[in-house]
Amino acid sequence: MLSARSVIGSTLAELGATHDNLWVITPDIGATLVEFRDTYPDRFVDVGLAEQVSVGIAAGLAYDGNIPVVSGMLPFLSMRALEQVRTDVCYPNLPVKIIGTHGGLVGNGGSTHYAVEDLSLMCSLTNMTVTSIGDPVMVGEVIRQSMDMQGPIYIRLAVGKKDMVLYEPGQHEIRIGKGIVARDGSDVTLFTHGTTVAQALTAAEQLADDGISVRVVDMWTLKPIDADLIERCASETGGRFVVLEDHLAYGGLATRVADVVADRGIALTSFERLGIPQVYAGFGEDEQLRDKHGYGLTATVDALRRAVAPVPATA
């Protein structure tokens, strides 16, 4: 286990030494940014609980040739500051990095503190690159890659205090815009991202005991999405897709995958999406809420079984 927040803090402090135009702005969520703040106090701004202001300041700094990072809670950066993200950052295509926590039903903060519409909102914005990361080690690499990006990027994390390390160093190529085949398989593809990657891998392991081969794809970049990988998975796993995500079932990854399928005319045998239904999820631990709303581990295993079940013959 590792804290993604700590990785953010140490990576930004490291990059501050090599990028003298790197600024960090936070809406009062700066506990893990202390190293950067203390080392580069002239390039650190805490605006207090004012997400719109943090995005506006970041845009202004970017206009002046700087690389601004906004670090906070995504329910508010994605919705309260949506107009500023769209108009101040995306419209002029500025290199602002929005990094945040509480993506999905995590943190037990109730519906006001869950970012469950955020990926749909961010994917709809012109020029925005959208990511959702489950492995805390990956966060540092993605931040480093983003330093050379011309436009904005949205980096979605869970609570970021105690995250499972999913991949060994160097096990996979980490490249923005490319998915990761986290586990290979031939019977069905399970697409996922962020907090549910670990659950997907557990489901695949359980089904392997029954002779069902599940390919798990960590589609951690939702925009631009890896359309070539989606098409290849359809060909190599019998056209059977299940999409699992800690986001509303419509508007997130499942919708992005479905768009690729439709646009490329990909023939599928089955397609099922697992995510949050159109409800306000309420309070509870994340695993409890996934079970309650039909996309927990048991529901994932059941969906994969349905995907590979023989199609009944028609009369």
Backbone bond lengths (Angstrom), bond angles and torsions (degrees), N, CA, C in turn:
res aa  C-N    CA-C-N  psi(-1)  N-CA   C-N-CA  omega(-1)  CA-C   N-CA-C  phi
1 M - - - 1.456 - - 1.531 109.06 -
2 L 1.335 115.15 149.52 1.462 120.90 -177.47 1.519 107.84 -153.21
3 S 1.319 116.48 149.63 1.455 121.82 178.44 1.531 110.14 -88.54
4 A 1.336 116.56 116.45 1.469 120.12 176.42 1.518 110.85 -63.32
5 R 1.331 116.47 -32.50 1.470 119.19 178.37 1.524 111.03 -62.79
6 S 1.330 115.90 -40.97 1.467 119.02 178.60 1.520 110.98 -64.67
7 V 1.346 116.27 -37.25 1.461 120.20 177.69 1.522 109.99 -63.64
8 I 1.328 116.96 -41.76 1.469 120.23 176.71 1.521 110.28 -58.52
9 G 1.330 115.48 -49.71 1.461 119.54 -177.47 1.512 113.50 -60.76
10 S 1.334 116.74 -46.79 1.462 119.60 -177.99 1.522 111.43 -69.75
11 T 1.336 117.40 -36.31 1.465 120.46 -179.96 1.516 110.87 -66.83
12 L 1.318 117.64 -43.97 1.463 120.28 179.59 1.527 111.00 -65.20
13 A 1.331 117.30 -38.11 1.464 119.95 177.08 1.526 110.91 -64.27
14 E 1.319 116.30 -39.57 1.460 121.40 177.34 1.528 111.00 -64.31
15 L 1.338 116.28 -45.06 1.462 120.36 -178.20 1.525 112.25 -71.20
16 G 1.316 116.18 -25.13 1.457 119.12 177.85 1.513 112.81 -61.00
17 A 1.331 116.51 -27.46 1.473 120.38 -179.98 1.519 112.00 -75.33
18 T 1.323 117.54 -29.53 1.466 121.24 -176.75 1.519 113.00 -102.43
19 H 1.326 116.95 -12.38 1.464 121.70 179.14 1.532 107.46 -126.20
20 D 1.320 115.90 95.51 1.465 118.41 -176.93 1.524 112.81 -75.61
21 N 1.332 116.48 -0.28 1.464 120.56 175.24 1.532 112.02 -108.10
22 L 1.331 116.79 14.02 1.458 121.23 177.43 1.524 109.56 -83.99
23 W 1.322 115.76 124.74 1.460 122.81 176.93 1.528 109.19 -117.99
24 V 1.321 116.99 148.87 1.460 122.39 175.35 1.519 108.54 -123.41
25 I 1.335 115.07 127.10 1.464 122.02 -179.71 1.517 107.87 -122.52
26 T 1.312 117.49 138.01 1.464 120.34 179.63 1.519 110.93 -140.45
27 P 1.333 117.60 141.54 1.466 121.71 172.22 1.532 110.73 -89.35
28 D 1.332 115.28 67.32 1.461 122.59 175.84 1.527 113.04 67.39
29 I 1.349 117.74 25.72 1.468 121.30 177.15 1.528 106.83 -124.22
30 G 1.338 116.47 61.67 1.453 119.09 -171.09 1.512 115.69 -117.60
31 A 1.343 117.83 20.72 1.465 119.71 -175.68 1.523 112.21 -61.80
32 T 1.336 117.82 -33.79 1.464 120.37 -178.45 1.524 112.21 -93.97
33 L 1.313 116.44 5.80 1.466 120.81 -179.42 1.524 111.40 -104.83
34 V 1.320 115.85 13.81 1.469 121.15 -173.72 1.523 111.60 -60.63
35 E 1.342 116.75 -39.66 1.466 119.32 -177.82 1.528 110.83 -62.84
36 F 1.328 116.69 -43.39 1.465 119.26 176.83 1.528 110.35 -66.49
37 R 1.314 116.87 -44.72 1.465 120.87 -178.96 1.517 111.83 -58.82
38 D 1.340 117.02 -44.51 1.459 119.88 -176.98 1.524 112.36 -74.08
39 T 1.342 117.08 -30.92 1.463 120.62 -178.15 1.520 111.97 -83.32
40 Y 1.344 115.78 -36.05 1.470 120.41 -177.34 1.533 109.46 -129.41
41 P 1.330 116.78 63.90 1.475 119.61 -174.96 1.524 113.28 -61.80
42 D 1.326 117.43 -27.19 1.468 120.03 -179.26 1.521 112.68 -76.48
43 R 1.356 116.16 -8.05 1.471 119.61 179.87 1.533 111.32 -120.29
44 F 1.310 115.86 23.93 1.464 122.03 179.45 1.520 108.45 -125.21
45 V 1.336 116.72 130.13 1.460 121.39 -179.53 1.525 109.28 -132.72
46 D 1.327 116.19 122.50 1.458 121.85 172.72 1.524 106.52 -108.20
47 V 1.332 116.58 112.74 1.461 120.62 -173.85 1.525 112.04 -90.42
48 G 1.336 117.97 -2.29 1.450 119.90 -171.71 1.516 109.97 79.54
49 L 1.313 116.61 -171.52 1.468 120.61 -175.10 1.529 110.23 -74.81
50 A 1.322 115.11 74.75 1.466 120.99 -177.80 1.525 108.47 -149.52
51 E 1.339 115.59 78.46 1.466 120.35 -174.99 1.518 112.52 -61.71
52 Q 1.341 117.46 -36.95 1.459 119.23 178.65 1.523 111.03 -60.22
53 V 1.324 115.23 -40.69 1.460 120.29 -179.02 1.528 110.51 -66.12
54 S 1.335 117.01 -40.20 1.468 119.51 -178.62 1.527 110.79 -62.67
55 V 1.336 117.14 -40.46 1.461 120.36 179.28 1.528 110.39 -69.74
56 G 1.329 117.06 -39.75 1.461 120.22 178.31 1.517 112.53 -62.98
57 I 1.320 117.00 -42.63 1.466 120.78 177.57 1.520 110.12 -64.04
58 A 1.333 116.57 -41.95 1.465 120.23 178.61 1.523 110.94 -59.66
59 A 1.325 117.27 -42.30 1.464 120.47 178.68 1.521 110.92 -62.65
60 G 1.317 116.38 -42.95 1.464 119.57 178.77 1.520 112.28 -62.35
61 L 1.316 116.60 -42.23 1.464 120.59 177.87 1.525 111.19 -63.73
62 A 1.333 116.81 -38.89 1.462 120.36 -179.99 1.526 111.06 -65.84
63 Y 1.320 117.18 -37.66 1.472 120.70 176.68 1.526 111.01 -59.69
64 D 1.325 115.96 -27.65 1.465 120.86 -178.00 1.524 112.19 -91.97
65 G 1.350 117.23 13.08 1.456 121.08 175.02 1.511 115.03 90.84
66 N 1.315 117.95 14.05 1.457 120.95 -178.84 1.534 111.33 -98.77
67 I 1.346 115.03 167.96 1.465 122.21 176.08 1.528 106.74 -111.98
68 P 1.333 118.00 100.20 1.461 120.37 -177.14 1.534 111.63 -93.65
69 V 1.315 115.82 139.49 1.459 123.53 172.93 1.517 107.56 -117.31
70 V 1.327 115.97 126.15 1.463 121.49 174.84 1.519 107.37 -105.99
71 S 1.320 117.04 122.79 1.459 121.72 -177.07 1.521 109.50 -122.06
72 G 1.346 116.06 121.59 1.459 119.05 -178.69 1.511 111.60 -167.12
73 M 1.334 116.09 -153.40 1.458 122.37 179.35 1.524 109.11 -98.21
74 L 1.324 115.45 127.21 1.457 120.57 -171.57 1.526 115.19 -68.46
75 P 1.338 120.68 -29.35 1.463 116.84 177.01 1.526 112.11 -55.09
76 F 1.311 116.45 -32.06 1.462 120.72 -175.37 1.529 112.22 -96.52
77 L 1.331 116.68 -35.28 1.462 118.83 176.74 1.529 111.45 -68.33
78 S 1.338 116.81 -30.04 1.461 119.56 -177.22 1.524 112.73 -87.52
79 M 1.330 118.50 -22.38 1.467 119.93 -175.75 1.524 112.56 -118.27
80 R 1.310 117.54 -52.29 1.466 119.27 -179.49 1.527 110.65 -62.60
81 A 1.330 116.43 -35.93 1.466 120.24 -177.14 1.526 112.39 -103.75
82 L 1.345 117.14 19.49 1.460 119.28 -173.89 1.528 112.53 -60.74
83 E 1.313 117.69 -42.00 1.469 119.15 -179.96 1.517 111.62 -62.63
84 Q 1.353 116.54 -40.50 1.463 119.22 179.30 1.532 110.55 -67.73
85 V 1.334 117.57 -39.23 1.463 119.98 177.93 1.524 109.59 -62.29
86 R 1.324 116.72 -45.63 1.465 120.69 -177.73 1.532 112.12 -66.01
87 T 1.341 116.04 -52.01 1.460 119.93 -169.63 1.521 113.30 -87.53
88 D 1.336 117.01 -40.68 1.465 120.23 -176.19 1.526 112.53 -82.91
89 V 1.347 117.20 -29.74 1.467 120.73 -173.68 1.529 112.43 -108.12
90 C 1.341 116.16 -54.06 1.473 119.19 -174.02 1.527 112.43 -74.09
91 Y 1.307 117.84 -41.05 1.462 120.91 -177.90 1.527 111.60 -57.18
92 P 1.347 119.36 -48.27 1.468 119.32 175.79 1.530 113.85 -86.87
93 N 1.329 117.00 3.23 1.474 122.54 176.85 1.520 111.83 56.11
94 L 1.318 115.62 57.04 1.454 121.61 -176.77 1.531 111.48 -91.31
95 P 1.340 117.95 150.13 1.477 121.50 -176.24 1.525 113.55 -81.17
96 V 1.319 116.49 57.02 1.463 122.04 178.88 1.525 108.98 -91.82
97 K 1.321 116.85 132.65 1.473 122.18 178.61 1.527 108.17 -104.08
98 I 1.324 116.75 121.30 1.458 121.58 177.35 1.525 107.23 -107.35
99 I 1.326 115.65 111.95 1.462 122.12 -177.11 1.519 107.89 -119.17
100 G 1.338 116.38 130.84 1.446 115.70 -178.31 1.506 114.59 -157.74
101 T 1.324 114.06 172.16 1.454 123.10 -177.55 1.526 110.82 -115.15
102 H 1.315 114.70 174.86 1.466 124.39 178.30 1.523 111.75 71.43
103 G 1.340 115.32 39.64 1.444 120.67 170.62 1.514 110.14 -83.33
104 G 1.336 118.21 118.72 1.457 122.12 -177.69 1.520 111.85 94.67
105 L 1.328 115.64 -168.02 1.463 121.46 -176.67 1.528 110.44 -87.93
106 V 1.310 115.97 64.63 1.462 121.76 -178.39 1.530 109.46 -122.56
107 G 1.315 115.62 155.80 1.449 120.37 174.62 1.516 115.14 92.74
108 N 1.357 117.53 -11.05 1.463 121.71 177.31 1.530 112.33 54.17
109 G 1.328 115.61 37.63 1.459 120.03 -178.85 1.510 114.60 -96.76
110 G 1.326 117.16 -0.77 1.456 119.85 -177.38 1.518 111.82 85.81
111 S 1.315 116.04 171.01 1.458 121.33 -170.13 1.520 113.82 -61.94
112 T 1.324 118.66 -28.27 1.464 119.94 178.52 1.523 111.97 -69.08
113 H 1.337 116.72 -21.00 1.462 120.86 -175.57 1.529 112.86 -111.36
114 Y 1.315 118.08 16.22 1.460 121.74 174.70 1.527 108.68 -106.04
115 A 1.318 116.93 129.80 1.464 120.45 170.96 1.519 107.50 -90.90
116 V 1.329 116.67 99.88 1.463 120.85 -178.09 1.530 112.39 -121.61
117 E 1.325 116.92 -10.97 1.461 121.79 174.59 1.518 111.37 -105.15
118 D 1.321 116.82 -4.84 1.465 121.78 -165.61 1.520 114.10 -62.89
119 L 1.332 117.32 -40.65 1.461 119.00 -176.90 1.522 110.99 -68.01
120 S 1.319 116.38 -37.27 1.454 120.10 176.11 1.525 110.65 -62.24
121 L 1.320 116.21 -44.97 1.466 120.72 179.76 1.522 111.61 -63.56
122 M 1.333 116.39 -47.77 1.464 119.60 -175.80 1.528 111.84 -69.61
123 C 1.336 117.05 -36.42 1.466 119.16 178.65 1.522 111.75 -66.35
124 S 1.314 116.55 -24.17 1.465 119.43 -179.42 1.522 112.80 -78.21
125 L 1.336 117.92 -12.05 1.463 121.11 -175.14 1.524 111.15 -86.69
126 T 1.313 116.00 128.75 1.460 121.54 177.36 1.526 110.07 -60.65
127 N 1.320 116.53 138.00 1.476 125.39 176.29 1.525 114.59 78.42
128 M 1.331 119.04 -6.89 1.466 120.34 -176.57 1.526 111.44 -86.16
129 T 1.330 116.92 127.81 1.461 123.06 168.98 1.524 107.75 -89.41
130 V 1.346 116.98 135.73 1.462 121.03 -172.12 1.519 109.92 -125.27
131 T 1.335 116.61 126.11 1.453 121.74 179.98 1.524 110.56 -130.97
132 S 1.334 115.61 156.08 1.463 122.84 176.35 1.515 107.05 -142.68
133 I 1.321 117.25 112.90 1.462 122.01 -166.47 1.526 110.84 -112.88
134 G 1.340 115.59 129.84 1.451 120.85 178.86 1.510 114.15 -99.68
135 D 1.332 117.61 -27.03 1.465 121.82 -178.23 1.529 109.37 -95.42
136 P 1.343 118.30 119.50 1.468 119.48 -176.35 1.517 113.82 -62.38
137 V 1.339 117.78 -29.35 1.464 119.99 179.75 1.526 110.35 -65.95
138 M 1.338 116.43 -33.74 1.459 120.72 179.95 1.524 112.64 -62.56
139 V 1.323 116.14 -29.06 1.459 120.19 -174.39 1.524 111.15 -56.70
140 G 1.329 116.43 -45.11 1.461 120.08 -179.48 1.513 112.24 -61.22
141 E 1.345 116.82 -42.99 1.459 120.75 -179.36 1.528 111.12 -65.39
142 V 1.320 116.87 -40.69 1.466 120.07 -179.99 1.531 110.48 -66.38
143 I 1.314 117.26 -40.85 1.470 119.55 177.01 1.523 110.27 -61.42
144 R 1.321 116.91 -42.42 1.473 119.60 179.21 1.525 110.91 -61.67
145 Q 1.331 116.79 -45.33 1.461 119.83 179.06 1.520 111.64 -62.54
146 S 1.314 116.51 -35.14 1.462 119.79 -175.98 1.521 113.24 -68.91
147 M 1.327 117.40 -17.47 1.457 119.90 -179.51 1.529 112.35 -59.83
148 D 1.312 117.39 -27.86 1.465 121.27 -177.55 1.524 112.79 -97.47
149 M 1.320 117.61 2.81 1.460 120.33 -179.52 1.525 111.01 -75.62
150 Q 1.319 115.16 144.28 1.462 120.53 179.30 1.529 112.52 -83.12
151 G 1.320 116.75 -30.62 1.459 120.44 -177.28 1.513 112.66 -111.05
152 P 1.344 117.14 -171.45 1.467 121.56 -175.63 1.530 112.41 -81.58
153 I 1.322 115.32 158.38 1.461 122.02 176.50 1.522 108.78 -139.43
154 Y 1.331 114.97 143.67 1.464 123.50 177.63 1.520 107.10 -113.65
155 I 1.330 117.57 123.52 1.460 122.51 -177.56 1.521 108.52 -118.57
156 R 1.331 115.58 111.88 1.466 122.50 -174.59 1.526 110.58 -100.00
157 L 1.332 115.75 131.63 1.459 122.51 177.69 1.526 109.22 -128.44
158 A 1.336 115.72 171.92 1.459 120.66 172.81 1.531 108.36 -83.10
159 V 1.305 118.32 -143.34 1.468 119.60 178.20 1.524 110.43 -67.17
160 G 1.328 116.22 -32.32 1.459 119.84 173.38 1.504 115.58 80.40
161 K 1.329 117.59 15.61 1.464 119.79 179.77 1.526 112.09 -101.24
162 K 1.318 117.05 -32.89 1.467 121.42 -176.85 1.526 107.33 -149.09
163 D 1.330 116.03 87.47 1.455 121.85 -173.84 1.525 110.45 -111.57
164 M 1.328 115.79 146.18 1.450 120.68 -179.45 1.521 110.98 -78.87
165 V 1.327 116.61 129.03 1.465 121.04 173.58 1.525 107.22 -76.07
166 L 1.332 117.04 119.89 1.457 122.22 -173.33 1.516 113.39 -94.79
167 Y 1.331 116.62 -32.71 1.456 120.13 -170.63 1.525 111.04 -125.18
168 E 1.326 114.99 145.02 1.455 120.68 173.65 1.540 108.95 -73.11
169 P 1.331 118.02 148.59 1.465 120.07 177.67 1.527 111.06 -55.54
170 G 1.324 116.95 127.76 1.455 121.84 178.85 1.514 114.32 80.97
171 Q 1.329 118.10 0.60 1.472 121.09 -177.82 1.521 111.32 -65.83
172 H 1.331 116.47 -37.42 1.464 121.57 -178.39 1.523 109.34 -132.10
173 E 1.320 115.41 150.57 1.456 119.72 171.75 1.531 107.98 -76.55
174 I 1.318 115.72 126.53 1.454 121.16 178.64 1.522 107.33 -101.95
175 R 1.318 115.96 109.73 1.455 120.00 -178.55 1.516 108.83 -139.97
176 I 1.320 116.54 124.93 1.457 120.91 -179.77 1.530 109.35 -57.08
177 G 1.327 115.55 127.59 1.454 120.77 -179.02 1.513 114.30 99.04
178 K 1.346 117.39 -4.45 1.456 121.09 -178.94 1.533 110.27 -122.69
179 G 1.334 115.74 131.49 1.452 120.30 177.48 1.517 111.60 -76.80
180 I 1.322 115.64 166.95 1.461 122.89 179.75 1.528 109.19 -117.54
181 V 1.329 117.05 126.11 1.460 120.01 170.76 1.526 106.35 -80.74
182 A 1.322 115.21 94.84 1.462 121.22 -175.11 1.522 111.90 -72.09
183 R 1.330 115.47 -28.82 1.461 121.48 176.10 1.524 106.94 -150.81
184 D 1.314 116.87 129.12 1.452 118.76 -178.47 1.521 109.92 -84.04
185 G 1.328 115.31 154.94 1.448 122.07 179.25 1.509 109.72 -169.36
186 S 1.325 116.84 167.61 1.463 120.37 -172.41 1.520 114.58 -124.89
187 D 1.339 118.90 -11.50 1.462 120.40 -174.30 1.521 113.94 -93.71
188 V 1.318 117.37 -35.24 1.464 122.08 -175.83 1.522 108.05 -158.95
189 T 1.346 116.42 148.69 1.466 120.59 175.83 1.514 109.81 -106.37
190 L 1.323 115.90 130.27 1.459 122.82 175.13 1.525 107.56 -109.18
191 F 1.329 116.55 107.97 1.463 122.00 177.42 1.520 108.96 -89.28
192 T 1.321 116.06 139.28 1.457 119.72 -178.69 1.519 109.30 -158.41
193 H 1.331 116.56 179.24 1.465 121.01 178.22 1.523 108.90 -164.58
194 G 1.321 115.78 159.91 1.457 120.94 171.45 1.516 114.37 60.96
195 T 1.327 115.48 -130.84 1.459 121.56 -171.00 1.527 113.39 -66.02
196 T 1.327 118.51 -20.37 1.461 119.80 -174.92 1.528 113.46 -95.22
197 V 1.323 118.50 2.45 1.466 119.79 178.23 1.524 110.11 -62.70
198 A 1.319 117.29 -45.47 1.466 120.52 179.99 1.520 110.93 -60.35
199 Q 1.332 117.01 -41.40 1.464 120.97 178.12 1.528 110.60 -63.66
200 A 1.318 116.75 -40.04 1.465 120.99 179.29 1.522 111.04 -62.54
201 L 1.310 116.94 -42.28 1.463 120.94 179.65 1.532 110.96 -65.65
202 T 1.328 116.26 -37.96 1.465 119.95 177.34 1.528 110.66 -65.00
203 A 1.324 117.09 -42.16 1.462 121.08 178.24 1.523 110.91 -62.01
204 A 1.320 116.75 -42.54 1.464 120.76 179.18 1.519 111.32 -63.33
205 E 1.318 116.57 -38.52 1.462 121.29 179.26 1.531 110.45 -65.23
206 Q 1.313 116.45 -41.78 1.466 119.75 179.20 1.524 111.29 -63.26
207 L 1.322 116.87 -42.87 1.456 120.64 -177.69 1.520 112.10 -72.03
208 A 1.325 117.26 -25.27 1.465 120.14 177.18 1.524 110.95 -61.70
209 D 1.324 116.38 -31.31 1.467 120.12 177.80 1.522 111.80 -64.87
210 D 1.340 116.26 -22.16 1.465 120.99 178.62 1.527 112.12 -101.04
211 G 1.321 116.54 11.06 1.449 120.10 177.83 1.512 115.32 80.50
212 I 1.338 117.33 14.58 1.468 121.51 178.04 1.524 108.29 -99.79
213 S 1.323 116.08 122.64 1.460 122.35 -174.86 1.528 110.17 -97.29
214 V 1.330 116.25 109.14 1.464 122.22 -175.66 1.528 110.08 -105.98
215 R 1.312 115.87 125.52 1.461 120.64 172.16 1.528 107.72 -89.76
216 V 1.326 116.96 125.10 1.468 121.74 178.06 1.521 108.35 -105.60
217 V 1.318 115.88 121.06 1.462 121.62 178.61 1.521 108.97 -111.19
218 D 1.312 115.40 118.33 1.462 122.09 174.32 1.532 106.44 -85.16
219 M 1.336 115.71 93.93 1.465 121.00 -179.11 1.526 108.19 -89.03
220 W 1.331 114.30 67.92 1.459 120.46 -171.44 1.524 112.86 -73.34
221 T 1.329 118.26 -18.89 1.462 120.16 169.88 1.519 107.67 -101.92
222 L 1.314 117.12 112.99 1.459 121.41 178.94 1.519 111.66 -86.76
223 K 1.316 116.29 -26.75 1.466 120.76 179.19 1.525 108.90 -148.74
224 P 1.345 118.50 118.33 1.459 126.80 -2.95 1.527 110.98 -72.23
225 I 1.318 116.39 138.22 1.454 120.57 -177.00 1.528 109.92 -85.06
226 D 1.308 115.57 151.88 1.464 121.85 -178.26 1.532 109.19 -82.30
227 A 1.339 115.69 80.26 1.460 120.92 -175.73 1.522 112.00 -64.83
228 D 1.320 116.93 -34.58 1.473 119.24 179.54 1.520 111.11 -63.98
229 L 1.325 117.22 -38.68 1.465 120.38 178.45 1.528 110.40 -66.67
230 I 1.324 117.31 -39.86 1.468 120.37 177.80 1.515 110.36 -60.19
231 E 1.328 116.85 -45.73 1.460 120.50 -179.48 1.526 111.09 -64.50
232 R 1.332 116.39 -39.55 1.465 119.83 179.11 1.527 111.29 -65.73
233 C 1.320 116.96 -39.25 1.461 120.32 179.39 1.522 111.25 -64.87
234 A 1.328 117.09 -38.03 1.462 119.91 177.61 1.521 110.61 -60.41
235 S 1.319 115.76 -41.08 1.462 120.52 -178.78 1.524 112.00 -70.56
236 E 1.332 116.87 -37.96 1.455 120.82 -170.83 1.530 114.23 -92.24
237 T 1.344 117.89 -13.67 1.474 119.66 -178.97 1.531 111.43 -123.90
238 G 1.315 115.95 33.98 1.459 120.83 170.62 1.511 115.66 70.40
239 G 1.332 117.27 19.27 1.462 119.48 -179.90 1.515 113.65 67.79
240 R 1.318 117.39 27.18 1.474 122.00 -178.07 1.530 109.09 -110.42
241 F 1.317 116.41 116.64 1.468 122.14 -177.29 1.531 110.70 -123.41
242 V 1.329 115.61 135.86 1.456 122.96 165.00 1.523 106.07 -127.17
243 V 1.333 116.95 136.49 1.465 121.48 178.69 1.521 108.36 -118.74
244 L 1.308 116.38 126.72 1.473 123.81 -177.31 1.515 108.82 -121.22
245 E 1.334 117.00 127.47 1.464 118.65 179.27 1.514 111.83 -156.16
246 D 1.325 115.05 150.41 1.465 123.15 176.87 1.530 107.66 -91.94
247 H 1.316 115.24 69.78 1.466 124.33 -174.70 1.518 105.24 -162.96
248 L 1.307 117.77 166.23 1.455 119.05 173.47 1.525 109.36 -53.97
249 A 1.322 116.54 140.12 1.464 120.90 -174.62 1.518 112.63 -62.73
250 Y 1.327 115.99 -24.36 1.462 120.35 177.38 1.527 109.26 -116.03
251 G 1.332 115.29 132.03 1.459 120.34 178.95 1.510 114.19 111.38
252 G 1.338 117.22 -18.02 1.456 120.99 -177.85 1.516 112.33 -101.62
253 L 1.336 115.96 -134.91 1.464 120.79 -175.90 1.521 112.23 -63.42
254 A 1.334 117.73 -42.14 1.458 119.55 -178.48 1.519 111.29 -58.37
255 T 1.317 116.04 -40.08 1.463 120.00 177.84 1.520 110.80 -67.32
256 R 1.316 117.36 -38.66 1.469 120.80 179.01 1.529 110.63 -64.96
257 V 1.335 116.63 -42.33 1.463 120.46 178.20 1.526 110.16 -65.41
258 A 1.344 117.01 -44.36 1.460 121.09 179.75 1.524 111.26 -60.60
259 D 1.316 117.81 -36.77 1.465 121.45 177.93 1.526 110.91 -62.79
260 V 1.328 116.29 -42.63 1.467 119.75 178.36 1.522 110.50 -63.35
261 V 1.339 115.57 -44.34 1.464 120.20 179.39 1.528 110.48 -57.82
262 A 1.330 116.49 -45.84 1.462 120.60 -179.26 1.527 111.53 -68.40
263 D 1.321 116.86 -46.14 1.467 120.49 -175.87 1.527 112.39 -65.07
264 R 1.332 116.62 -34.99 1.467 119.92 -177.64 1.531 112.65 -95.54
265 G 1.317 117.05 -0.66 1.450 119.64 179.91 1.509 113.44 63.84
266 I 1.332 116.12 38.86 1.469 121.07 -178.54 1.528 109.49 -80.14
267 A 1.311 115.94 128.93 1.467 120.88 179.48 1.526 110.04 -86.31
268 L 1.322 116.14 124.10 1.461 121.68 178.86 1.522 110.49 -113.86
269 T 1.330 114.43 150.38 1.461 121.38 173.13 1.521 110.29 -86.50
270 S 1.340 116.35 -37.43 1.462 121.27 179.88 1.521 109.32 -153.60
271 F 1.320 115.53 152.04 1.468 122.09 178.09 1.520 107.34 -149.70
272 E 1.339 116.72 125.48 1.461 121.03 178.55 1.514 109.02 -139.76
273 R 1.323 115.23 136.97 1.462 120.23 178.56 1.520 110.19 -111.39
274 L 1.328 116.14 134.42 1.458 123.62 177.71 1.521 108.25 -118.92
275 G 1.304 116.66 120.16 1.455 121.28 -179.76 1.512 109.38 -171.40
276 I 1.316 116.24 -164.90 1.459 122.08 -176.02 1.533 109.21 -79.63
277 P 1.322 118.35 126.05 1.462 119.80 175.74 1.529 110.76 -71.26
278 Q 1.311 116.77 178.63 1.461 120.87 -177.88 1.528 110.65 -76.47
279 V 1.344 114.25 70.21 1.462 120.96 177.93 1.522 108.17 -140.41
280 Y 1.316 116.37 159.46 1.454 121.58 167.29 1.518 106.34 -89.28
281 A 1.316 116.20 119.57 1.462 121.36 -159.81 1.518 114.98 -72.58
282 G 1.329 118.90 -23.83 1.456 120.31 179.67 1.522 112.82 83.29
283 F 1.327 116.06 -165.16 1.449 122.13 -175.03 1.527 111.39 -96.70
284 G 1.333 114.64 155.67 1.452 120.65 177.18 1.503 111.11 147.03
285 E 1.320 116.82 165.30 1.450 120.85 174.69 1.526 109.20 -69.99
286 D 1.326 116.26 153.39 1.455 119.15 -172.43 1.523 113.04 -59.35
287 E 1.326 118.12 -41.93 1.460 119.41 179.90 1.530 111.10 -64.74
288 Q 1.318 117.43 -38.49 1.457 120.74 177.25 1.526 110.99 -62.72
289 L 1.320 116.07 -42.35 1.459 119.84 -178.32 1.522 111.74 -69.51
290 R 1.327 117.08 -34.78 1.470 118.97 176.19 1.524 110.31 -64.08
291 D 1.312 116.75 -43.64 1.466 119.60 177.72 1.529 110.70 -62.78
292 K 1.312 116.40 -44.32 1.466 121.53 -177.98 1.520 111.57 -60.23
293 H 1.331 116.09 -38.51 1.466 120.04 -173.21 1.527 113.44 -102.30
294 G 1.340 116.17 11.96 1.454 119.24 166.14 1.503 117.36 86.80
295 Y 1.348 117.38 22.70 1.460 117.75 175.43 1.534 111.69 -138.56
296 G 1.325 115.27 30.93 1.457 120.79 174.83 1.519 111.44 -79.64
297 L 1.311 116.01 -169.76 1.461 121.28 -175.85 1.532 111.50 -61.95
298 T 1.318 116.84 -47.12 1.467 119.60 -179.06 1.522 111.04 -61.70
299 A 1.316 116.76 -43.53 1.468 120.79 179.00 1.526 111.08 -63.84
300 T 1.329 116.63 -35.33 1.464 120.30 178.82 1.518 110.84 -66.56
301 V 1.335 116.59 -45.86 1.467 120.53 177.87 1.524 110.61 -60.59
302 D 1.324 116.49 -42.96 1.463 120.26 -179.46 1.535 111.27 -63.76
303 A 1.316 117.01 -40.97 1.466 120.49 179.94 1.524 111.15 -64.64
304 L 1.314 116.81 -39.38 1.461 120.49 178.16 1.522 111.14 -66.81
305 R 1.328 116.41 -37.40 1.479 119.04 175.92 1.534 110.52 -63.60
306 R 1.316 116.45 -41.69 1.468 118.96 179.07 1.526 110.87 -63.59
307 A 1.317 115.79 -35.79 1.461 119.74 -177.19 1.526 111.98 -63.94
308 V 1.319 116.87 -35.36 1.462 120.34 -176.01 1.524 112.64 -97.73
309 A 1.332 117.43 -1.49 1.463 120.73 -179.79 1.530 109.54 -65.96
310 P 1.320 117.76 142.26 1.465 120.00 178.21 1.526 111.52 -58.46
311 V 1.310 116.40 141.17 1.455 121.19 177.48 1.522 108.99 -77.65
312 P 1.346 118.42 125.43 1.471 119.63 -179.19 1.531 111.03 -60.03
313 A 1.300 115.00 140.37 1.457 119.62 178.07 1.516 110.22 -70.47
314 T 1.315 116.46 141.67 1.457 121.58 178.00 1.519 110.37 -90.63
315 A 1.311 115.10 150.29 1.489 119.41 -178.77 1.517 110.68 -70.05
